[in-house]
Amino acid sequence: MQTALMRWAHHRRWPRADTLGLIGTSAFFGAVHLGGGFSFALLASLAGLGYGAVYYWTGRIHYAVMLHFTVNAVHQLAFAAPPTTS
């Protein structure tokens, strides 16, 4: 999606087309996470900006995917409440 938005903006000869693609897809990533609430969606947008930047700089989607996995794993291991028994 990021690449397609960047190509579309370049085709329209928009200044800062790459920035538009990065911010647009970050906002979309945040919107997908609105189920967790507005604060979570805002945090997801910021994370999406980081994932998108990694993809933009490296050109490799698997680096962004591994970063996403690492962030989720650290969150679950360090900050999530342990399961309770009933």
C-alpha positions as CSV (number, residue, x, y, z in Angstrom):
1,M,0.0,0.0,0.0
2,Q,2.8,2.4,0.8
3,T,4.5,1.8,-2.5
4,A,1.2,2.3,-4.4
5,L,0.5,5.5,-2.6
6,M,4.0,6.8,-3.3
7,R,3.7,5.9,-7.0
8,W,0.3,7.6,-7.2
9,A,1.6,10.8,-5.6
10,H,4.7,10.7,-7.9
11,H,2.5,10.3,-10.9
12,R,0.5,13.4,-9.8
13,R,3.9,15.2,-9.4
14,W,3.1,16.0,-5.8
15,P,6.0,17.5,-3.8
16,R,7.1,15.2,-1.0
17,A,5.3,12.2,-2.5
18,D,7.3,9.7,-0.4
19,T,6.4,11.6,2.8
20,L,2.7,11.5,1.7
21,G,2.9,7.7,1.2
22,L,4.6,7.1,4.5
23,I,2.2,9.3,6.5
24,G,-0.9,8.0,4.6
25,T,-0.1,4.4,5.3
26,S,0.8,5.1,8.9
27,A,-2.6,6.7,9.4
28,F,-4.3,3.7,7.7
29,F,-2.3,1.4,10.0
30,G,-3.6,3.3,13.0
31,A,-7.2,3.3,11.7
32,V,-7.0,-0.5,11.4
33,H,-6.2,-0.6,15.2
34,L,-9.1,1.7,16.2
35,G,-10.8,-1.3,17.9
36,G,-8.3,-0.9,20.7
37,G,-9.4,2.7,21.3
38,F,-8.2,6.1,20.1
39,S,-5.0,6.1,22.2
40,F,-4.0,2.7,20.9
41,A,-4.7,3.8,17.3
42,L,-2.5,6.8,17.8
43,L,0.3,4.6,19.2
44,A,-0.2,2.2,16.2
45,S,0.0,5.2,13.8
46,L,3.4,6.1,15.3
47,A,4.5,2.5,15.2
48,G,3.3,2.3,11.6
49,L,5.5,5.4,10.8
50,G,8.5,3.4,12.1
51,Y,7.6,0.3,10.2
52,G,7.0,2.3,7.1
53,A,10.3,4.1,7.5
54,V,12.2,0.8,7.8
55,Y,10.5,-0.5,4.7
56,Y,11.3,2.8,2.8
57,W,14.9,2.8,3.9
58,T,15.6,-0.9,3.2
59,G,13.2,-1.7,0.5
60,R,12.6,-5.0,2.3
61,I,9.2,-5.8,3.8
62,H,10.5,-8.6,6.0
63,Y,12.6,-6.1,8.1
64,A,9.4,-4.1,8.9
65,V,7.6,-7.4,9.6
66,M,10.3,-8.5,12.0
67,L,10.3,-5.1,13.7
68,H,6.5,-5.4,14.2
69,F,6.9,-8.9,15.6
70,T,9.7,-7.8,18.0
71,V,7.6,-4.8,19.2
72,N,4.6,-7.1,19.8
73,A,6.7,-9.7,21.5
74,V,8.4,-7.2,23.9
75,H,5.0,-5.8,24.7
76,Q,3.5,-9.2,25.5
77,L,6.5,-10.4,27.5
78,A,7.2,-7.2,29.4
79,F,3.9,-5.2,29.8
80,A,0.9,-7.5,29.3
81,A,-0.8,-8.8,32.5
82,P,-0.1,-12.5,33.2
83,P,-3.0,-14.8,32.7
84,T,-5.1,-15.5,35.7
85,T,-6.6,-18.8,36.7
86,S,-10.2,-19.0,37.7
